[in-house]
Amino acid sequence: MPETAILWEFLSFAIRWLHVITAIAWIGSSFYFIALDLGLQKAPGMPKGAHGEEWQVHGGGFYHIQKYLVAPERMPEHLTWFKWESYATWLSGAALLMVTYWAGANLYLIEPSKADLAIWQAIAISGGSLAVGWLIYDGLCKSPLGNRPTVLMGLLFLALVAMGWAYDQIFTGRAALLHLGAFTATIMTANVFLIIMPNQRIVVGDLKAGRAPDPKYGKIAKLRSTHNNYLTLPVIFLMLSNHYPLAFASQYNWLIAALIFLMGVTIRHFFNTMHARKGYQWWTWAVTVMLFIGVMWLSALGMNQDSYEESMARPLTPVEARFAQAPGFEEASQAVIGRCSMCHAREPVWDGIRVAPKGVLLETPADIARAAHQVYLQAGLTDAMPPANITGMEDAERDAILRWFRQVGPLGVAGL
């Protein structure tokens, strides 16, 4: 049997693969139906109650699609409900959050220099904030602001920026942006599960019972669906941000996220207007470019990380101490510092490297002990690091890393 660390890594890989697949399905269907809805046109001879129609060609065939604002006079025997794409995306994302950020809380979630949290406290904040975010958002939508969509969107934007700032006060920069993405994605999936689908079931139930459905249910669902449409692209950025420390490790990462949310609006406005056959709003691309330049400028203002002196001076966490006190740590850390720290440093000295890859620092004992799991996988168990073995790490040095990490045993999995 493979050792626990390998099994854990492949568990993460499998869940991430599933998450990407389901996200593609959800985003694809969401964008398709928004484009379809905006492109509907009135035409002579449409059935009673039809709002518009669209002719499309794909896969060698032609499709004739008609939309009813409430429902047709006669309900079909079979209805295709587009819901599992959203549910599966959220469930797989939640599983990935647990495997990566909850199980690996000491490395990816908790930032000792910001907040001295126990693992259970960090996990409680992580999960609880997602639920609280939905309750606040849902309350705003159900208030009189629901009839003022522009004002509501403005308040939602401010709430998201505030959450980004709050997350960055207690979590690592990587976790802050990831959680802001999860916070937003939770709102989107809850919209589908708690609002859009139940409202649609009410309409279907009324039709089957011979009652006239209330149009308000469609109006409510349309508002939530519009919010999902404008939030999709920022969520994708936030989920990818963990690969780019220039975004998540910046001391202004929450402002970077704010600009990304605005970019989501400008990009979707262009495509929504185009699909509605209202012309091409090219000015949105100029605004998008300027916003992205702002993102790059903010990322260059400084990294949100402790200094070398602060890392050397702060007490080790219990998990860090476990690795730092394990037999073989000194030999393994010498190999890491000698072969990896020129890139994984607060001020990298390797040509072409401006910030530490993935934001992983390997200069101090605390740094190395904290990143033990990653060091083991990347430079001990495999030769992924250094890339192409450019610094000439020897087999004996990799063996030293293996021996050191395995002294800790199963507790080494994901930094637990």
GUTOR-603439 format. One record per residue (C-alpha): residue number from 1; residue in one letter; chain; x, y, z. Coordinates in steps of 0.25 Angstrom, whole numbers, always signed. Layout:
REM residues N
nr NUM&rest A&kette A&c1 X&c2 Y&c3 Z
...
//
This chain:
REM residues 416
nr 1&rest M&kette A&c1 +0&c2 +0&c3 +0
nr 2&rest P&kette A&c1 +5&c2 +14&c3 -3
nr 3&rest E&kette A&c1 +8&c2 +22&c3 +9
nr 4&rest T&kette A&c1 -2&c2 +32&c3 +15
nr 5&rest A&kette A&c1 +4&c2 +44&c3 +9
nr 6&rest I&kette A&c1 +3&c2 +39&c3 -5
nr 7&rest L&kette A&c1 -12&c2 +34&c3 -3
nr 8&rest W&kette A&c1 -15&c2 +48&c3 +3
nr 9&rest E&kette A&c1 -9&c2 +55&c3 -9
nr 10&rest F&kette A&c1 -16&c2 +47&c3 -19
nr 11&rest L&kette A&c1 -29&c2 +49&c3 -11
nr 12&rest S&kette A&c1 -27&c2 +64&c3 -13
nr 13&rest F&kette A&c1 -24&c2 +62&c3 -27
nr 14&rest A&kette A&c1 -36&c2 +54&c3 -30
nr 15&rest I&kette A&c1 -45&c2 +64&c3 -23
nr 16&rest R&kette A&c1 -39&c2 +75&c3 -30
nr 17&rest W&kette A&c1 -41&c2 +68&c3 -44
nr 18&rest L&kette A&c1 -56&c2 +66&c3 -40
nr 19&rest H&kette A&c1 -57&c2 +80&c3 -36
nr 20&rest V&kette A&c1 -52&c2 +85&c3 -49
nr 21&rest I&kette A&c1 -61&c2 +76&c3 -57
nr 22&rest T&kette A&c1 -73&c2 +80&c3 -50
nr 23&rest A&kette A&c1 -70&c2 +95&c3 -50
nr 24&rest I&kette A&c1 -68&c2 +94&c3 -65
nr 25&rest A&kette A&c1 -82&c2 +88&c3 -67
nr 26&rest W&kette A&c1 -88&c2 +98&c3 -57
nr 27&rest I&kette A&c1 -81&c2 +110&c3 -64
nr 28&rest G&kette A&c1 -84&c2 +105&c3 -78
nr 29&rest S&kette A&c1 -99&c2 +103&c3 -76
nr 30&rest S&kette A&c1 -100&c2 +116&c3 -68
nr 31&rest F&kette A&c1 -93&c2 +124&c3 -79
nr 32&rest Y&kette A&c1 -101&c2 +117&c3 -90
nr 33&rest F&kette A&c1 -115&c2 +120&c3 -84
nr 34&rest I&kette A&c1 -111&c2 +135&c3 -81
nr 35&rest A&kette A&c1 -107&c2 +136&c3 -95
nr 36&rest L&kette A&c1 -120&c2 +129&c3 -100
nr 37&rest D&kette A&c1 -129&c2 +137&c3 -91
nr 38&rest L&kette A&c1 -123&c2 +150&c3 -96
nr 39&rest G&kette A&c1 -124&c2 +146&c3 -111
nr 40&rest L&kette A&c1 -138&c2 +142&c3 -111
nr 41&rest Q&kette A&c1 -147&c2 +149&c3 -121
nr 42&rest K&kette A&c1 -162&c2 +150&c3 -124
nr 43&rest A&kette A&c1 -167&c2 +143&c3 -137
nr 44&rest P&kette A&c1 -180&c2 +142&c3 -143
nr 45&rest G&kette A&c1 -187&c2 +129&c3 -141
nr 46&rest M&kette A&c1 -181&c2 +126&c3 -127
nr 47&rest P&kette A&c1 -190&c2 +117&c3 -118
nr 48&rest K&kette A&c1 -199&c2 +124&c3 -108
nr 49&rest G&kette A&c1 -191&c2 +129&c3 -96
nr 50&rest A&kette A&c1 -177&c2 +128&c3 -103
nr 51&rest H&kette A&c1 -168&c2 +140&c3 -99
nr 52&rest G&kette A&c1 -158&c2 +138&c3 -111
nr 53&rest E&kette A&c1 -151&c2 +128&c3 -119
nr 54&rest E&kette A&c1 -137&c2 +125&c3 -124
nr 55&rest W&kette A&c1 -131&c2 +116&c3 -135
nr 56&rest Q&kette A&c1 -117&c2 +110&c3 -133
nr 57&rest V&kette A&c1 -108&c2 +101&c3 -140
nr 58&rest H&kette A&c1 -99&c2 +91&c3 -134
nr 59&rest G&kette A&c1 -93&c2 +77&c3 -137
nr 60&rest G&kette A&c1 -99&c2 +76&c3 -151
nr 61&rest G&kette A&c1 -113&c2 +79&c3 -146
nr 62&rest F&kette A&c1 -123&c2 +91&c3 -144
nr 63&rest Y&kette A&c1 -130&c2 +94&c3 -131
nr 64&rest H&kette A&c1 -142&c2 +102&c3 -130
nr 65&rest I&kette A&c1 -144&c2 +107&c3 -115
nr 66&rest Q&kette A&c1 -156&c2 +115&c3 -109
nr 67&rest K&kette A&c1 -157&c2 +121&c3 -96
nr 68&rest Y&kette A&c1 -169&c2 +122&c3 -87
nr 69&rest L&kette A&c1 -169&c2 +133&c3 -76
nr 70&rest V&kette A&c1 -178&c2 +125&c3 -68
nr 71&rest A&kette A&c1 -180&c2 +111&c3 -75
nr 72&rest P&kette A&c1 -187&c2 +105&c3 -87
nr 73&rest E&kette A&c1 -202&c2 +102&c3 -87
nr 74&rest R&kette A&c1 -199&c2 +87&c3 -86
nr 75&rest M&kette A&c1 -187&c2 +82&c3 -77
nr 76&rest P&kette A&c1 -178&c2 +72&c3 -84
nr 77&rest E&kette A&c1 -176&c2 +59&c3 -78
nr 78&rest H&kette A&c1 -161&c2 +61&c3 -76
nr 79&rest L&kette A&c1 -154&c2 +73&c3 -71
nr 80&rest T&kette A&c1 -139&c2 +74&c3 -71
nr 81&rest W&kette A&c1 -134&c2 +82&c3 -58
nr 82&rest F&kette A&c1 -121&c2 +88&c3 -58
nr 83&rest K&kette A&c1 -117&c2 +87&c3 -44
nr 84&rest W&kette A&c1 -107&c2 +76&c3 -42
nr 85&rest E&kette A&c1 -96&c2 +84&c3 -48
nr 86&rest S&kette A&c1 -97&c2 +94&c3 -38
nr 87&rest Y&kette A&c1 -99&c2 +85&c3 -26
nr 88&rest A&kette A&c1 -87&c2 +76&c3 -30
nr 89&rest T&kette A&c1 -78&c2 +88&c3 -32
nr 90&rest W&kette A&c1 -81&c2 +93&c3 -18
nr 91&rest L&kette A&c1 -80&c2 +79&c3 -11
nr 92&rest S&kette A&c1 -67&c2 +76&c3 -18
nr 93&rest G&kette A&c1 -61&c2 +90&c3 -15
nr 94&rest A&kette A&c1 -65&c2 +88&c3 +0
nr 95&rest A&kette A&c1 -58&c2 +75&c3 +0
nr 96&rest L&kette A&c1 -46&c2 +81&c3 -6
nr 97&rest L&kette A&c1 -46&c2 +92&c3 +4
nr 98&rest M&kette A&c1 -47&c2 +82&c3 +15
nr 99&rest V&kette A&c1 -35&c2 +73&c3 +10
nr 100&rest T&kette A&c1 -26&c2 +85&c3 +7
nr 101&rest Y&kette A&c1 -29&c2 +96&c3 +16
nr 102&rest W&kette A&c1 -36&c2 +89&c3 +28
nr 103&rest A&kette A&c1 -27&c2 +77&c3 +28
nr 104&rest G&kette A&c1 -15&c2 +86&c3 +24
nr 105&rest A&kette A&c1 -19&c2 +97&c3 +33
nr 106&rest N&kette A&c1 -5&c2 +99&c3 +39
nr 107&rest L&kette A&c1 +1&c2 +102&c3 +25
nr 108&rest Y&kette A&c1 -10&c2 +108&c3 +17
nr 109&rest L&kette A&c1 -20&c2 +114&c3 +26
nr 110&rest I&kette A&c1 -14&c2 +119&c3 +39
nr 111&rest E&kette A&c1 -5&c2 +131&c3 +39
nr 112&rest P&kette A&c1 +2&c2 +132&c3 +53
nr 113&rest S&kette A&c1 +7&c2 +146&c3 +50
nr 114&rest K&kette A&c1 -8&c2 +150&c3 +48
nr 115&rest A&kette A&c1 -16&c2 +142&c3 +58
nr 116&rest D&kette A&c1 -12&c2 +132&c3 +68
nr 117&rest L&kette A&c1 -23&c2 +122&c3 +65
nr 118&rest A&kette A&c1 -25&c2 +107&c3 +69
nr 119&rest I&kette A&c1 -28&c2 +98&c3 +57
nr 120&rest W&kette A&c1 -43&c2 +97&c3 +62
nr 121&rest Q&kette A&c1 -45&c2 +112&c3 +63
nr 122&rest A&kette A&c1 -39&c2 +114&c3 +49
nr 123&rest I&kette A&c1 -48&c2 +103&c3 +43
nr 124&rest A&kette A&c1 -60&c2 +109&c3 +50
nr 125&rest I&kette A&c1 -58&c2 +123&c3 +45
nr 126&rest S&kette A&c1 -55&c2 +117&c3 +31
nr 127&rest G&kette A&c1 -68&c2 +109&c3 +30
nr 128&rest G&kette A&c1 -77&c2 +118&c3 +39
nr 129&rest S&kette A&c1 -74&c2 +130&c3 +30
nr 130&rest L&kette A&c1 -79&c2 +123&c3 +18
nr 131&rest A&kette A&c1 -93&c2 +121&c3 +24
nr 132&rest V&kette A&c1 -93&c2 +135&c3 +30
nr 133&rest G&kette A&c1 -90&c2 +141&c3 +17
nr 134&rest W&kette A&c1 -102&c2 +134&c3 +10
nr 135&rest L&kette A&c1 -111&c2 +139&c3 +22
nr 136&rest I&kette A&c1 -107&c2 +153&c3 +20
nr 137&rest Y&kette A&c1 -108&c2 +153&c3 +5
nr 138&rest D&kette A&c1 -122&c2 +146&c3 +5
nr 139&rest G&kette A&c1 -127&c2 +156&c3 +15
nr 140&rest L&kette A&c1 -123&c2 +167&c3 +6
nr 141&rest C&kette A&c1 -130&c2 +161&c3 -6
nr 142&rest K&kette A&c1 -143&c2 +159&c3 +2
nr 143&rest S&kette A&c1 -143&c2 +173&c3 +7
nr 144&rest P&kette A&c1 -149&c2 +185&c3 -1
nr 145&rest L&kette A&c1 -135&c2 +186&c3 -8
nr 146&rest G&kette A&c1 -139&c2 +174&c3 -16
nr 147&rest N&kette A&c1 -147&c2 +184&c3 -25
nr 148&rest R&kette A&c1 -135&c2 +192&c3 -27
nr 149&rest P&kette A&c1 -125&c2 +183&c3 -33
nr 150&rest T&kette A&c1 -114&c2 +193&c3 -36
nr 151&rest V&kette A&c1 -114&c2 +198&c3 -22
nr 152&rest L&kette A&c1 -114&c2 +183&c3 -17
nr 153&rest M&kette A&c1 -102&c2 +180&c3 -26
nr 154&rest G&kette A&c1 -94&c2 +191&c3 -21
nr 155&rest L&kette A&c1 -97&c2 +187&c3 -6
nr 156&rest L&kette A&c1 -93&c2 +173&c3 -10
nr 157&rest F&kette A&c1 -80&c2 +178&c3 -16
nr 158&rest L&kette A&c1 -77&c2 +185&c3 -3
nr 159&rest A&kette A&c1 -80&c2 +173&c3 +5
nr 160&rest L&kette A&c1 -71&c2 +164&c3 -3
nr 161&rest V&kette A&c1 -59&c2 +175&c3 -2
nr 162&rest A&kette A&c1 -62&c2 +175&c3 +13
nr 163&rest M&kette A&c1 -61&c2 +160&c3 +14
nr 164&rest G&kette A&c1 -48&c2 +160&c3 +6
nr 165&rest W&kette A&c1 -42&c2 +170&c3 +16
nr 166&rest A&kette A&c1 -47&c2 +162&c3 +28
nr 167&rest Y&kette A&c1 -42&c2 +149&c3 +23
nr 168&rest D&kette A&c1 -28&c2 +155&c3 +21
nr 169&rest Q&kette A&c1 -27&c2 +160&c3 +35
nr 170&rest I&kette A&c1 -28&c2 +145&c3 +41
nr 171&rest F&kette A&c1 -24&c2 +135&c3 +30
nr 172&rest T&kette A&c1 -12&c2 +134&c3 +20
nr 173&rest G&kette A&c1 -13&c2 +142&c3 +8
nr 174&rest R&kette A&c1 -15&c2 +129&c3 +0
nr 175&rest A&kette A&c1 -27&c2 +125&c3 +9
nr 176&rest A&kette A&c1 -33&c2 +139&c3 +9
nr 177&rest L&kette A&c1 -35&c2 +140&c3 -6
nr 178&rest L&kette A&c1 -39&c2 +125&c3 -7
nr 179&rest H&kette A&c1 -49&c2 +127&c3 +4
nr 180&rest L&kette A&c1 -55&c2 +139&c3 -3
nr 181&rest G&kette A&c1 -57&c2 +131&c3 -15
nr 182&rest A&kette A&c1 -63&c2 +120&c3 -6
nr 183&rest F&kette A&c1 -72&c2 +131&c3 +0
nr 184&rest T&kette A&c1 -77&c2 +136&c3 -13
nr 185&rest A&kette A&c1 -79&c2 +122&c3 -19
nr 186&rest T&kette A&c1 -87&c2 +118&c3 -7
nr 187&rest I&kette A&c1 -96&c2 +130&c3 -10
nr 188&rest M&kette A&c1 -97&c2 +125&c3 -24
nr 189&rest T&kette A&c1 -101&c2 +110&c3 -21
nr 190&rest A&kette A&c1 -110&c2 +114&c3 -10
nr 191&rest N&kette A&c1 -117&c2 +123&c3 -20
nr 192&rest V&kette A&c1 -120&c2 +111&c3 -28
nr 193&rest F&kette A&c1 -123&c2 +101&c3 -17
nr 194&rest L&kette A&c1 -131&c2 +110&c3 -8
nr 195&rest I&kette A&c1 -138&c2 +120&c3 -17
nr 196&rest I&kette A&c1 -137&c2 +117&c3 -32
nr 197&rest M&kette A&c1 -141&c2 +102&c3 -32
nr 198&rest P&kette A&c1 -152&c2 +103&c3 -21
nr 199&rest N&kette A&c1 -158&c2 +115&c3 -28
nr 200&rest Q&kette A&c1 -158&c2 +107&c3 -41
nr 201&rest R&kette A&c1 -165&c2 +95&c3 -34
nr 202&rest I&kette A&c1 -176&c2 +104&c3 -29
nr 203&rest V&kette A&c1 -179&c2 +108&c3 -43
nr 204&rest V&kette A&c1 -179&c2 +94&c3 -48
nr 205&rest G&kette A&c1 -188&c2 +90&c3 -36
nr 206&rest D&kette A&c1 -198&c2 +101&c3 -39
nr 207&rest L&kette A&c1 -198&c2 +97&c3 -54
nr 208&rest K&kette A&c1 -201&c2 +82&c3 -51
nr 209&rest A&kette A&c1 -212&c2 +86&c3 -41
nr 210&rest G&kette A&c1 -218&c2 +95&c3 -51
nr 211&rest R&kette A&c1 -215&c2 +108&c3 -44
nr 212&rest A&kette A&c1 -209&c2 +120&c3 -51
nr 213&rest P&kette A&c1 -195&c2 +122&c3 -46
nr 214&rest D&kette A&c1 -191&c2 +135&c3 -39
nr 215&rest P&kette A&c1 -181&c2 +142&c3 -48
nr 216&rest K&kette A&c1 -173&c2 +147&c3 -36
nr 217&rest Y&kette A&c1 -166&c2 +134&c3 -35
nr 218&rest G&kette A&c1 -160&c2 +136&c3 -48
nr 219&rest K&kette A&c1 -156&c2 +150&c3 -45
nr 220&rest I&kette A&c1 -149&c2 +146&c3 -32
nr 221&rest A&kette A&c1 -141&c2 +134&c3 -39
nr 222&rest K&kette A&c1 -137&c2 +144&c3 -50
nr 223&rest L&kette A&c1 -131&c2 +154&c3 -40
nr 224&rest R&kette A&c1 -123&c2 +142&c3 -34
nr 225&rest S&kette A&c1 -118&c2 +137&c3 -47
nr 226&rest T&kette A&c1 -113&c2 +150&c3 -51
nr 227&rest H&kette A&c1 -105&c2 +151&c3 -39
nr 228&rest N&kette A&c1 -99&c2 +138&c3 -42
nr 229&rest N&kette A&c1 -96&c2 +142&c3 -56
nr 230&rest Y&kette A&c1 -88&c2 +154&c3 -51
nr 231&rest L&kette A&c1 -81&c2 +147&c3 -40
nr 232&rest T&kette A&c1 -76&c2 +135&c3 -48
nr 233&rest L&kette A&c1 -63&c2 +140&c3 -54
nr 234&rest P&kette A&c1 -58&c2 +146&c3 -41
nr 235&rest V&kette A&c1 -60&c2 +133&c3 -34
nr 236&rest I&kette A&c1 -51&c2 +126&c3 -45
nr 237&rest F&kette A&c1 -40&c2 +136&c3 -43
nr 238&rest L&kette A&c1 -41&c2 +135&c3 -27
nr 239&rest M&kette A&c1 -40&c2 +119&c3 -29
nr 240&rest L&kette A&c1 -28&c2 +120&c3 -38
nr 241&rest S&kette A&c1 -21&c2 +131&c3 -29
nr 242&rest N&kette A&c1 -15&c2 +121&c3 -20
nr 243&rest H&kette A&c1 -5&c2 +118&c3 -31
nr 244&rest Y&kette A&c1 +0&c2 +133&c3 -32
nr 245&rest P&kette A&c1 +6&c2 +139&c3 -20
nr 246&rest L&kette A&c1 +6&c2 +152&c3 -27
nr 247&rest A&kette A&c1 -9&c2 +152&c3 -25
nr 248&rest F&kette A&c1 -11&c2 +145&c3 -11
nr 249&rest A&kette A&c1 +2&c2 +149&c3 -4
nr 250&rest S&kette A&c1 +0&c2 +164&c3 -7
nr 251&rest Q&kette A&c1 -3&c2 +173&c3 +5
nr 252&rest Y&kette A&c1 -14&c2 +178&c3 -3
nr 253&rest N&kette A&c1 -20&c2 +165&c3 -8
nr 254&rest W&kette A&c1 -34&c2 +169&c3 -3
nr 255&rest L&kette A&c1 -33&c2 +181&c3 -12
nr 256&rest I&kette A&c1 -28&c2 +173&c3 -24
nr 257&rest A&kette A&c1 -41&c2 +164&c3 -22
nr 258&rest A&kette A&c1 -49&c2 +177&c3 -22
nr 259&rest L&kette A&c1 -44&c2 +180&c3 -36
nr 260&rest I&kette A&c1 -46&c2 +166&c3 -40
nr 261&rest F&kette A&c1 -61&c2 +167&c3 -36
nr 262&rest L&kette A&c1 -62&c2 +180&c3 -45
nr 263&rest M&kette A&c1 -55&c2 +173&c3 -56
nr 264&rest G&kette A&c1 -66&c2 +162&c3 -55
nr 265&rest V&kette A&c1 -76&c2 +173&c3 -57
nr 266&rest T&kette A&c1 -70&c2 +179&c3 -69
nr 267&rest I&kette A&c1 -67&c2 +166&c3 -77
nr 268&rest R&kette A&c1 -80&c2 +160&c3 -75
nr 269&rest H&kette A&c1 -87&c2 +174&c3 -78
nr 270&rest F&kette A&c1 -80&c2 +173&c3 -92
nr 271&rest F&kette A&c1 -84&c2 +159&c3 -95
nr 272&rest N&kette A&c1 -98&c2 +161&c3 -89
nr 273&rest T&kette A&c1 -101&c2 +173&c3 -98
nr 274&rest M&kette A&c1 -95&c2 +166&c3 -110
nr 275&rest H&kette A&c1 -104&c2 +154&c3 -108
nr 276&rest A&kette A&c1 -116&c2 +163&c3 -106
nr 277&rest R&kette A&c1 -113&c2 +169&c3 -120
nr 278&rest K&kette A&c1 -110&c2 +182&c3 -115
nr 279&rest G&kette A&c1 -97&c2 +185&c3 -121
nr 280&rest Y&kette A&c1 -83&c2 +183&c3 -116
nr 281&rest Q&kette A&c1 -79&c2 +191&c3 -104
nr 282&rest W&kette A&c1 -64&c2 +192&c3 -107
nr 283&rest W&kette A&c1 -62&c2 +202&c3 -96
nr 284&rest T&kette A&c1 -63&c2 +191&c3 -86
nr 285&rest W&kette A&c1 -50&c2 +185&c3 -91
nr 286&rest A&kette A&c1 -43&c2 +198&c3 -88
nr 287&rest V&kette A&c1 -48&c2 +198&c3 -74
nr 288&rest T&kette A&c1 -45&c2 +184&c3 -72
nr 289&rest V&kette A&c1 -30&c2 +186&c3 -77
nr 290&rest M&kette A&c1 -29&c2 +198&c3 -67
nr 291&rest L&kette A&c1 -35&c2 +190&c3 -56
nr 292&rest F&kette A&c1 -25&c2 +179&c3 -58
nr 293&rest I&kette A&c1 -13&c2 +189&c3 -59
nr 294&rest G&kette A&c1 -18&c2 +193&c3 -45
nr 295&rest V&kette A&c1 -17&c2 +179&c3 -41
nr 296&rest M&kette A&c1 -3&c2 +178&c3 -45
nr 297&rest W&kette A&c1 +1&c2 +191&c3 -39
nr 298&rest L&kette A&c1 -5&c2 +187&c3 -25
nr 299&rest S&kette A&c1 +2&c2 +174&c3 -26
nr 300&rest A&kette A&c1 +15&c2 +181&c3 -27
nr 301&rest L&kette A&c1 +13&c2 +190&c3 -15
nr 302&rest G&kette A&c1 +18&c2 +179&c3 -5
nr 303&rest M&kette A&c1 +16&c2 +165&c3 +0
nr 304&rest N&kette A&c1 +8&c2 +162&c3 +12
nr 305&rest Q&kette A&c1 +18&c2 +153&c3 +19
nr 306&rest D&kette A&c1 +26&c2 +152&c3 +32
nr 307&rest S&kette A&c1 +41&c2 +157&c3 +31
nr 308&rest Y&kette A&c1 +52&c2 +148&c3 +33
nr 309&rest E&kette A&c1 +55&c2 +153&c3 +47
nr 310&rest E&kette A&c1 +40&c2 +152&c3 +51
nr 311&rest S&kette A&c1 +40&c2 +137&c3 +46
nr 312&rest M&kette A&c1 +53&c2 +134&c3 +54
nr 313&rest A&kette A&c1 +47&c2 +141&c3 +66
nr 314&rest R&kette A&c1 +33&c2 +136&c3 +67
nr 315&rest P&kette A&c1 +30&c2 +123&c3 +75
nr 316&rest L&kette A&c1 +27&c2 +110&c3 +67
nr 317&rest T&kette A&c1 +13&c2 +105&c3 +66
nr 318&rest P&kette A&c1 +11&c2 +91&c3 +72
nr 319&rest V&kette A&c1 +12&c2 +85&c3 +58
nr 320&rest E&kette A&c1 +24&c2 +93&c3 +54
nr 321&rest A&kette A&c1 +31&c2 +89&c3 +67
nr 322&rest R&kette A&c1 +28&c2 +74&c3 +64
nr 323&rest F&kette A&c1 +35&c2 +75&c3 +51
nr 324&rest A&kette A&c1 +47&c2 +84&c3 +56
nr 325&rest Q&kette A&c1 +50&c2 +74&c3 +67
nr 326&rest A&kette A&c1 +49&c2 +62&c3 +59
nr 327&rest P&kette A&c1 +62&c2 +54&c3 +57
nr 328&rest G&kette A&c1 +69&c2 +58&c3 +44
nr 329&rest F&kette A&c1 +63&c2 +72&c3 +43
nr 330&rest E&kette A&c1 +76&c2 +79&c3 +43
nr 331&rest E&kette A&c1 +82&c2 +71&c3 +31
nr 332&rest A&kette A&c1 +69&c2 +72&c3 +23
nr 333&rest S&kette A&c1 +68&c2 +87&c3 +26
nr 334&rest Q&kette A&c1 +82&c2 +89&c3 +21
nr 335&rest A&kette A&c1 +79&c2 +82&c3 +8
nr 336&rest V&kette A&c1 +66&c2 +91&c3 +7
nr 337&rest I&kette A&c1 +73&c2 +104&c3 +10
nr 338&rest G&kette A&c1 +85&c2 +100&c3 +1
nr 339&rest R&kette A&c1 +76&c2 +96&c3 -11
nr 340&rest C&kette A&c1 +63&c2 +103&c3 -10
nr 341&rest S&kette A&c1 +64&c2 +116&c3 -2
nr 342&rest M&kette A&c1 +70&c2 +124&c3 -14
nr 343&rest C&kette A&c1 +56&c2 +124&c3 -20
nr 344&rest H&kette A&c1 +47&c2 +121&c3 -8
nr 345&rest A&kette A&c1 +52&c2 +134&c3 +0
nr 346&rest R&kette A&c1 +46&c2 +147&c3 +4
nr 347&rest E&kette A&c1 +55&c2 +154&c3 -6
nr 348&rest P&kette A&c1 +59&c2 +143&c3 -16
nr 349&rest V&kette A&c1 +73&c2 +144&c3 -22
nr 350&rest W&kette A&c1 +70&c2 +135&c3 -34
nr 351&rest D&kette A&c1 +69&c2 +142&c3 -47
nr 352&rest G&kette A&c1 +55&c2 +144&c3 -52
nr 353&rest I&kette A&c1 +49&c2 +140&c3 -39
nr 354&rest R&kette A&c1 +42&c2 +152&c3 -33
nr 355&rest V&kette A&c1 +34&c2 +145&c3 -22
nr 356&rest A&kette A&c1 +35&c2 +131&c3 -16
nr 357&rest P&kette A&c1 +28&c2 +121&c3 -24
nr 358&rest K&kette A&c1 +14&c2 +118&c3 -19
nr 359&rest G&kette A&c1 +17&c2 +128&c3 -7
nr 360&rest V&kette A&c1 +25&c2 +116&c3 +0
nr 361&rest L&kette A&c1 +37&c2 +122&c3 +8
nr 362&rest L&kette A&c1 +48&c2 +112&c3 +12
nr 363&rest E&kette A&c1 +59&c2 +121&c3 +19
nr 364&rest T&kette A&c1 +57&c2 +119&c3 +34
nr 365&rest P&kette A&c1 +54&c2 +106&c3 +42
nr 366&rest A&kette A&c1 +40&c2 +111&c3 +44
nr 367&rest D&kette A&c1 +38&c2 +113&c3 +29
nr 368&rest I&kette A&c1 +43&c2 +99&c3 +26
nr 369&rest A&kette A&c1 +36&c2 +92&c3 +38
nr 370&rest R&kette A&c1 +23&c2 +99&c3 +33
nr 371&rest A&kette A&c1 +25&c2 +94&c3 +19
nr 372&rest A&kette A&c1 +29&c2 +80&c3 +23
nr 373&rest H&kette A&c1 +18&c2 +73&c3 +15
nr 374&rest Q&kette A&c1 +21&c2 +81&c3 +2
nr 375&rest V&kette A&c1 +36&c2 +79&c3 +4
nr 376&rest Y&kette A&c1 +34&c2 +64&c3 +5
nr 377&rest L&kette A&c1 +26&c2 +63&c3 -7
nr 378&rest Q&kette A&c1 +33&c2 +72&c3 -16
nr 379&rest A&kette A&c1 +47&c2 +70&c3 -13
nr 380&rest G&kette A&c1 +48&c2 +57&c3 -5
nr 381&rest L&kette A&c1 +38&c2 +47&c3 -11
nr 382&rest T&kette A&c1 +39&c2 +53&c3 -25
nr 383&rest D&kette A&c1 +49&c2 +61&c3 -32
nr 384&rest A&kette A&c1 +39&c2 +72&c3 -36
nr 385&rest M&kette A&c1 +47&c2 +82&c3 -28
nr 386&rest P&kette A&c1 +56&c2 +89&c3 -31
nr 387&rest P&kette A&c1 +51&c2 +90&c3 -46
nr 388&rest A&kette A&c1 +60&c2 +81&c3 -55
nr 389&rest N&kette A&c1 +69&c2 +80&c3 -42
nr 390&rest I&kette A&c1 +75&c2 +93&c3 -47
nr 391&rest T&kette A&c1 +82&c2 +94&c3 -33
nr 392&rest G&kette A&c1 +88&c2 +80&c3 -33
nr 393&rest M&kette A&c1 +81&c2 +74&c3 -21
nr 394&rest E&kette A&c1 +87&c2 +61&c3 -19
nr 395&rest D&kette A&c1 +80&c2 +47&c3 -16
nr 396&rest A&kette A&c1 +86&c2 +47&c3 -2
nr 397&rest E&kette A&c1 +80&c2 +61&c3 +1
nr 398&rest R&kette A&c1 +66&c2 +55&c3 -4
nr 399&rest D&kette A&c1 +68&c2 +43&c3 +5
nr 400&rest A&kette A&c1 +71&c2 +52&c3 +17
nr 401&rest I&kette A&c1 +58&c2 +59&c3 +14
nr 402&rest L&kette A&c1 +50&c2 +46&c3 +13
nr 403&rest R&kette A&c1 +56&c2 +41&c3 +26
nr 404&rest W&kette A&c1 +53&c2 +54&c3 +34
nr 405&rest F&kette A&c1 +39&c2 +54&c3 +29
nr 406&rest R&kette A&c1 +36&c2 +40&c3 +32
nr 407&rest Q&kette A&c1 +40&c2 +41&c3 +46
nr 408&rest V&kette A&c1 +28&c2 +49&c3 +49
nr 409&rest G&kette A&c1 +19&c2 +38&c3 +43
nr 410&rest P&kette A&c1 +4&c2 +39&c3 +39
nr 411&rest L&kette A&c1 +3&c2 +52&c3 +46
nr 412&rest G&kette A&c1 +11&c2 +58&c3 +34
nr 413&rest V&kette A&c1 +0&c2 +57&c3 +25
nr 414&rest A&kette A&c1 -5&c2 +71&c3 +20
nr 415&rest G&kette A&c1 +3&c2 +77&c3 +31
nr 416&rest L&kette A&c1 -6&c2 +71&c3 +42
//
